[in-house]
């Protein structure tokens, strides 16, 4: 049985091709999650690579009303990032305001901050294997 063009078009719009998992950033596989409240926007608003990532997201979403506040792990990761960022600013010089930095120096600061945060989050995941589904 051949699909009608409208059914094929609907499938193309529904499937999350090219999107990344909301938990682990791997390519999605069709597992989605919608808000429990009805909105004008229909369909899932986040996608996942697996049922375990979907369940992890659902459990976290169920615990908190708004997911805008930082978790304790994220706050700890930000604090852990302070030392590498301060070390980089030491090499640049505290007497120079950021507006006087070169583009290369600013990009280096952003890279150090992101790498420090990600490293601390990965370490937290290793320390507490029950918290992360992968």
Secondary structure, 3 states (H helix, E strand, C coil): CCCCHHHHHHHHHHCCCCCECCCCCCECCCEEECCCCCCCCCCCCEEECCHHHHHHHHHHHHHCCCCCCCCHHHHHHHHHHHHHHHHHHHHHCCCCCHHHCCHHHHHHHHHHHHHHHHHHHHHHHHHCCCCCCC
